[in-house]
Amino acid sequence: MLSGHRSAWRRRGSSRAARIAVPLAIPMALGLTLGIILAVSGGNTTTIEQSALGNCASAAASASGAAPAASGSQAAPAAAASAPAPAASAPASASAAAAPCPSASGSGAPAQAAADNTDCDIIVPADPLSAQGLATPYQLTGPNGTSPADSGCTMANGANLGAFVQATILNPRTGALSVYNPLVITKGTTPAVAPVVPKLPRGAIVTIDFGFQAGNLIQVGATPNALAQGRCVNGLGSPFGQVSFCNGINFFRAAYTLMAIGRLHVPRAGTSAKIVPTGGRLGTGRQCPTVRNFDMVDQDQSDNVTSTYLVDPNTGQTAQDTAANEANMAGAQKLGNGSDNALIARFLDPTLGCTPFMAPDLANNNTPATSQALDELLAARNMPRVPALVPENNPMTLDANGNLDPAKTNLYRAEVGQPAISPANDRFDSPANYCQNMINIQGPFLMANQATLAGGPSPVPDVGNNLFTFLANRLLQSFDNLGCKNFGLTNPVQVVADGNGAATSATINTTPQQATGANGGGNGGGNGGGRQGNQQSWQQIWRQFLGRGGQDNQQDGGM
């Protein structure tokens, strides 16, 4: 997802399909995460948000210079004499001044090694689905046995190579949901504050989602059985990349079953008078966006998490982001994972007058919190007429050679509660139809709501100077990264960038386009014609998920 800059903005490893050329040694995320970190001050802490392309003054960023220029149909940069449009004001919690990133750690990773490396390992504790397993810190370290110092895989270097873990808990007896963000520390260090041990309900069903700021994050068990105990998967044949999962299939199977019998109540997405409806029967009216809306998806939807951590800039030690820890850690910095989920919760929802789906945070005195799994449940409960599901041309689900891999795509979908590939959903989400719907639905939505979105802060100012230009640049790059031109489509987005490559204005051609090629040719849900499907209910999604897409991940042969 380009949300912290990941979708079209996060940096990918060399094993992934080609992404945007990024001269920065930083991640891209939020669906569009650039690897820049938005550092802002608030209270006793400074926030380093890799949330939609965040940006902090890291050594790598300073060495690399300018942010990546948008690709595709981007217009020439504005003349040097023209001053760039003023950046949108930051959220209430943010200030304009950027704080430096914390040092790479006491051991001091070689600058070049840290800048060149894009992959890390994360050590998963024993019994990860238990209360004690959740409270045991995950350990970030270098790939293939390299040390944190030699690889740059430290949480002090979290703006570039930070890892994040998020658990969502379901009480099968009551249907109650809760959230817990396990702590990630650098291997060989100790937490700044010991994690809270959560009190789990009897028979709790836990799903764990992982997020990363760079290329590939690979789970490694602290014990020989740790990954099997957690039903954890890194991918299928090749890793997904920035994300991985534990027990997602079982969690969503149980959640959908409880929804069907009325024990689990997931709310409606809500509506907002601030939203200008677009798309006619294909659109969602004034309904607030979810992670399965073509209004807001990017090249790799449903990825990364909303977890944040506190980092001691002097020691590089981390702690859970709780009110108590914030009060006791003066000068601590907040580190966030750029994700599509954070894009909605922290940027789109506030700007559009919407409220995210939240549940009690077991580490933070039951304060309401968001999570990736909660967002998927909300999206399943409020499926649009033309739903966006993870497509086969998502760079995270391609095989090691960059080819489409249906089995890997199905495993990814199952771990986030989405139904497997079928003729029914291929009408909307085949590679060709996904591209068609993304530009035919999202383009008009962005243009119609330009005034409102332009008033919102940019997740990553080095990508766009406000929320609208950010989203437009994200759409432009997602088109390229999904290979949409291979289906006879033309990139509808043009942006004007300043001297640093940040979009300062954008135009989107909203003329409907028709995809051609495999599974295209007008059978999709875009405006280009063809029979349109009826809106799917969550009950239909539940039945589809319990079919092929909901099978056991061990049977699927996950890594």
N, C-alpha and C positions, 0 to 999 in steps of 0.2 A: 504494500500500500504505500502510496505516496503520502503518508501522513507524517510524520516526523521526518519524512522525506523518503519513505521507502518505496512507494509505488513507483513513481517515476523519479524519485529523488534519492533513494537510498543507494548506497554503493553496493554492488554485488561482487561476488567472487568470480574468478575467471572461468569457473565451471558452469556458470549460469549463462543464459542467453545474453547477447550483447545489450547493454543498457546505455544510458546516457553517458557520454564521456564526462568524467568528473575529475578535474585536476586537483580536487581536495582529497586529502586522506581522511575523509570523514564519511559517515553514513548518510544515506538519503532516506527519508521516511515520511510518515503520516500518509501513506498512500502516496505521498510525495514527500519524502523526507530527504532533505538534502543532507546532510550531514552537517549542517551548521547548527550551532546551538544558540538558542535564545537565552541569554543570561539576564535575569532580572532580579531585583531586590524586593524583598517583602518580609516584614517582620524581622525575625532573627535569622532568616535564611536567604540565600540567593538561589534563584531557580535556573537550572540549566535544562531547558526544554528541548529535547530532540523531537519534540512533538512536531509536527509538520515542518520539517526542515529547520529546525532550530539553529542557534548559532552562538558560539562562544569563542573567545580569542585563544584557541588552542595553538600550540606550536606548529602542528601540522597545517592548520589553516593559514597561519601567518606565512609559512614557507611556500604554500601553494599559490597564494595570491587570490585572484578573482574567483568568484563563484562560477559554476558551469553555465554556459550560455544555453538558452533553449534551442532545441533542434527543430527539425521539420520545417514548417512554413514560417518560421519566425522572421519578422521583418528586420531590417538593419537597425543597429543601435541608434538611439537618438543622437543628434549632433552634440559634440562635446560642449558647445556653447549653451545648449539647452539644459537647464537644471532639471534633475529628475523630480518626478512628482513626490511630494512629501509622503513619508511613510505613515501608514495608519497608526493611530495611537495604540499603545500596547494595552493588553487587558488590565483590569484593575490591579491585578497582582503583579504586574510587570512595570519596570521602569525603563527608560530609554537607554541607560548606561549599560554597556556589556561588561560582564565580569570575566576575568581570565579563567580558563579551565584549570582544575587542580593539576598538580604535577603528576607525572606518570606513576610515581610511587617512590617510597624510600629507596628502593633498589635501583631506580633510574634506568628504565629501558632505553636501549640505544635508539636515538631519534629516527634513524633510517629504517631500522627493523620495525619500529612501531608504525612508521608511515607506510611501509610497504605491505605489512601483513593485514589481511582482511578476515581471517578465520580464527575462531577460538573454540575451546572445549568448555563445557560446563559439567561439573561433577554433581550428580544427583544423589542425594542421601538415601540410605536404606529406608524401606517402607515409606516411600514419598507421599502416599495417600493418607497416612496416619497423622494424628495431631503432632506427634514427636517428629515425624518426617518433615512436616510442613515447617516446624519451628527450627529445624536444623539448617544452618546456612548452606546454600548452594555455593560452590566454589568455581570461580572463573580462572582459567589457566590457558596456556598456549596449546596449539594443536600438535598432535603427534609427539607428545612428550616434552615439548619445549616449555620453558618456564614463563611465568607471567612477565618477568622483566625482559627476557629476550624477545618476546612476541608483542609486547604492548598490551596484552590481555589483562588489564587491571581495571578495577572499578574507578580508580583515580583518573584513568584515561577513558572514562565511561562515555564521554561525548563522542568518541570515535569507535570504541570497541566494547561498549557496555552491554551487559546482558540483564534481562528482566524476566521475572517469573510471576505468574498470577494464578491463584486458585479460586475456583467458584465451587461452593458447597451446596448440596441439595439434601434436605431432610426428607427422606422417603415417607415418613409417617404423616408429616404435616404439609409438605410441599414448600416449606420455607426455604428461601435462598439466602446465602451470605457470601462474603468475599474475604479472602486473605491473601496478602502479597508476601510470599516467602522472601527472605533476604538473600541477596547475592553478595558475596564478599570475594576479595582476591585470594586465591589459594596461598596459604602461608601467613595470612593475617587473621585477626579476630574482629568481631563486630564492634563498632563504636558503642553500641548498646545491645545487650542480648535480646534476641527476638521474643515477642510475646508468644506463649504457647496457647494456641487456640483451643477453645472448648467445643468439640465437634458433637453433633447430635448422634444418637445411637444409629448405627447402620448408615452413616453419612456416605453419600456418593460424591466424590471429588473429581473434578477435572482440573488439569494444570496446563496452562498455555505459556509458551516461551516467546520472548522477543529479543531482538539483537539489533545493534546499530550498524552492522557492516555486512560481511558476506555470508559465511556459513558458521552457525553455532551448532556444535555437535554434543549431544548428551552422552556422558560417560558415567557408568554406575560407580558409586563409592564402594559397593560390594558387588560380587558376581551376579546377584539376583535383583539388584535395585531396579533396573529398568523393567524387568519382567514383573516385579511386584507392582510397579506403577502403571503397567501396560503402556509403556512409553515408546514412541516412534520418532525417528529422525527423518524418515522419508520412506521411499520404496525404490530400491535399486540405486538411487542417488538421493542425497539429502534435499529436503525442501529448501534449505538455505537459512534465512534469518529466523525461521520459526520451527517449532516442533511441539509435540503434544504428549500428554499422559492421560489416558482413560477418557478421552473425549467421547468416544462412541458409546460407552456404557452410560455416561452422564446424560447425553442427549436422548438416548433410548428411554431412560427412566423419566427424564423431564417431560418428554412428549406423551408418555403413557399417563403420567400424573395430570397433565393438561387435559387429556382426553376424558378422564374420569372426574374432572373438576376439582382436584386437590391442589394443583398448582395454578395460580392465577397470574398470568402475565398481562400487563396493562395494554391498552391501545396506545399507539404512538402519539396520539394527540394531534391537534391542528393548530395553525397559527395564522392570524389575519395578515401577518407581515409577508407571507409567502404568496407570490403571484403564480397562480396555477398555469401549467403548460402541458403540452403533450396530449390534450384531449383525453380520449379513452385510454391512451397508453400511459398517461401521466398519473400522478398521485394526488392531484388537487392541492389542497392546503395542508395535507398530512405532513407531519414532521419527518425528516429523512431518517432512514435506517441503513444498516450496512448492506442491505440487499436491494437498494434502490439504484437504478441506473443514473439518477440525478447526481449521485456523489461517488460512484465507484471509480477505480482506476485500474491499472494494469494488473495489480495483485491484491484484490480485495480480501477482506477477512484475515488480516495478518497483523501480528504484533499486539501488544497489550497496553493497558492504561496505567500500569504500575509506576510509581515514583519512589525514589530512595533519597535519603539524606547522606551527603558525603562530607566528611571532615576534610577541608582543603589542606590542612597541615599534615595529616597522617595518611590520607587516602582511605581511611576506614569508612564503612557504610553502616547505616541503621535504617530500620523501617521508618517510613514517613508517617509518623503519628504526632498528634498534638503534644503529647508528653515529651517526645524526643525533640521536637522543634523548640520547645520551651527550654530544654536543657542543653541543646547544642548550639550555642551562640556562634554565628558566623558560618553555620553549615550551609551547603549548597544542595538544592534539589536537582536530582537527575531524572529525566523522563525519557521514555521510549517513544519515538515517533511512530504513530500508527493511524490507520483509517479510523479506528475506534476513538482515539484521542481527538482526531480531526472533528468528529461529530460532537463529542462530549464537551470539548473545550473551546471550540470555535464556531461550528455551524449552529449548534443548538442555541447558544447564547445570542448569536447574531440574528437568528431567525425567530427568536422568542419561544424556543422549545426547551424541554427538560429531559435529560437522559434517564434511562431506567437504572435504578440503583438498588443496592441491598446493603445490610449492615456489614461494616468492616470489622472482623473479629479481632484484629490487632489494634484498632483505633477506637476502642470504647463504643463499638457499634455505630460509628458515624457512617452515614450513607456513602457508598462508593460505587463506581462503575467497574465493569470488567468486560473482557472480550466475550465470554460466554453469555453474559447477560444481554449484550448487544445482539448476539445471534438468536437468542430466545425472543427478544422483542421483534426482530426482523421476521422470524418464522410466524409469530402471532399476527403480524401486520404485513403479510406478503402483498406486494403490489401486483397489478394485473400482468405486468411484464417483469418477472423477478430476475435479478442479477445473481447468478450462482458462479462459483469459481470455474472459469473456463479452462479448456485444455491448453490454450496458448498462454496461460498465466506462466511467467518465467519460473515460478517456484515449483510448478508441476511438470515441467518438461523433463525428459530423461537426461542422462549424463551427456548425450550428444546433441542436445537441443531439439529433440524430436517430441512430438505429441505423445503422451503416455496416459491413456485412459485409466489404467489401474492406479497409477500414482495420483491422478486427479480425483478419482473416487475415494481413495484413502484420505486425502486432504479434506474433501467435502465431508466425509463421514465424521472426521475429528472435530469439525465445526458445526455439526448438526444439519448438513445439507444433503439432499437426496442424490443418489448416484446418477451418472449420465444416462439419459433415456431419450427416445424419440420425442417424448412430450416436452422435456425441458431443453432439448437441443434446438427446438423452434425459437428459443430465446437466447440460449447460451452456448451454442456451437461457436467455434472460433470466429467464423464469419458473422454470425448473428449477434454475438456479443459486441463485436466492433461496431456493427450497424446500430444497435440499440444504444450503445454508449454515446455515440456522436449525435444520433437523432433525438435522443431524450435529454441527455445532459446539456448539449449545446443550447437548445432553446431555454432550458431552465436557468442556466447561468446568465444568459442575455436578459431574460425577462426580470430576473432578480438582481441585476447588476447594481442598481442603486443601493439596495440593502446590503449586499455582500461587500461592496466597496467601502462601506462604513465599518466593516469588521476588521480586526487585526489580522495580519498575515501570520500563519504558523511559522513561516520561514521567510523573513524579509529579503534574503538574498535570492529568492525564487520569484517572489511577487511582492509589491509594496503594500498590498492590502489583500483581503481574503478573496476578492474577485479575481485579481490578476494572478494570485497564487493558484486558484482552482483552474483558471484558463490555461496557465502554463503547464499545470499537471495533466490536463486533458490532452494538450498538444503532445506531450512526451509519452503519455500512455498509449496514444494512437501509434506512435512509432515503435514503442517497445512491445506491443502486441502484434506487430506486423500487419496492421490493418490495411495497408496499401496493397497487400497481396490479394485482397478480396475486392479489388476494383473501387476502393473508397479513396477519397481525397481528404487529407487533414484539413478540417474546417477552421482551425485556430491560427490566428496570426497575432504575434505579440511584438511590442516595441520594448526594447530593453535599454537600461541605462548602461553606463560604461562598465559596470561590474556584473552585467548579465542578468540583473533583476528586472522582471517585467514591470513596466510602469503603466502600460495600457494594453488592451487586448480587444480584438474583434473576433466574432465567431459567426461563420456562415451557417445559418439555420435551415437552409434548403435541404429537405429530406434526401438521403442517399440510399441506394439499393446495393447490398452486398452481392457479389457473385462468387463462384467457386464452391468448394466443398461445404455442403449444408447451408449454403446461402441461397441466392436466387429468389428472394422474396418470401421464404417460408418463415422468416423471423418475425419478431414482434415490433420491428422498427416502423417508421412512418412510410417506408417504401412500398407498402402494399402487402398483400397476402392475408390469409385468414387470421384473425386475432383470437387469442385464447381468452377464456374467462379468468378472472382473478382466482388464484388458488387459495383455499382456506388452509389454516394451519393443520387442520385434521388431514387434509390431503398430503401435506408435507410430511406429517407424522407417518402416514401409511407408506409413503414412498421411502422415507428414511429407514423404516423397519424392514424394507426389502433389501435389495443388493447393497445400497449405500450404508446400511446399518450393520453390516456383518462384522464379526469380531476382527480386530486389527491383527491379531496373531494369525488368523486364517489368511488375511490379506498379505502376509509376509512382510510387514513393516520392518524397517531397519531398527 
